[in-house]
Amino acid sequence: MKFTKMHGLGNNYILFDQVGYPENILQEQDYPELSRKISDVNFGIGSDGIILICSSEKADFKMRIFNEDGSEAKNCGNGLRCVAKFLYDNQHVTSPHFTIETLGGIVSVVVEVDNNKDVEYVTVDMGEPKLLKGMIPMEGDPFTLTVNESYTFGEEMYKLTCLSMGNPHAIMFVDNVHDVALEEIGPKIEYSSVFPERVNVGIVHVKNRKEIDYRVWERGSGITMACGTGACASVVAATINNLLDQNQAILVHLPGGNLSIRWDEQGHVWMRGEASYICHGELEHVFN
Ligand SMILES: N[C@H](CCC[C@H](N)C(=O)O)C(=O)O
């Protein structure tokens, strides 16, 4: 199987192009184990998960993403920028504007190229956030929002603002994102019964009305260097808490780099950032 390892701000994935290489298509039940084995840094390649590039009947292409633990997610912002760059560079698309289907919905992407025709930035219309508890999903009245609500995990109480960007996010606001033991509270919240499909856990410090710091404990992958859907969720959460203004380009500082996020007046969240290659290769063997 041929693969390409890419990252979006250090959030790295092993991409399998199933359109250009049909031999990359496995049995459906094999993908979770493939992701667990490939993601393992000792016995595999090492990554935050795998991404499949597939054909689509609803969009130009389809992206599927499996976390390090083998769970399949419905969306992946950093992964979308990597897939967009890959498709453009491999001439799978002729226009810099195209659409990608995810399990969480169809997104439109624009690749911005520099004078050497290299993809410099990718902008993705991530669509509208889902704010109701029933859409996240999380426990409680499904027709209500979760805005700065108190929840107790273990002995600690946390104020959470929760929403979905196709995948579930729980956001809390702190004074300093580096002062929080995310490796301890992350799994407590991820695996809590409050979130029946688990949850990505984000901590946010609002520096001013144009900039935030954000760190993430990702569902199924743990602490990563960046999370695109999480950066989008953080801007939406801060805006509905009146800490940011809507329809402003917000600079989101993540451990792996920066993203520009804007929640526009039509309710769409736009993400702009880079995507990079790490290596190309071929698996010696898939399993065993
Ligand atoms: N762990 C996430 C999927 C990857 C999302 C993240 N890497 C991004 O860039 O959005 C989930 O299970 O919902």
The ligand as an ORCA input file, in Angstrom:
! r2SCAN-3c Opt
* xyz 0 1
  N      -9.985     13.378     17.085
  C     -11.062     13.952     16.254
  C     -10.761     13.744     14.761
  C      -9.548     14.548     14.312
  C      -9.821     16.025     14.397
  C      -8.604     16.920     14.377
  N      -7.336     16.292     14.157
  C      -8.811     18.105     13.446
  O      -7.829     18.600     12.856
  O      -9.973     18.575     13.363
  C     -12.404     13.274     16.600
  O     -12.395     12.094     16.976
  O     -13.430     13.950     16.455
*
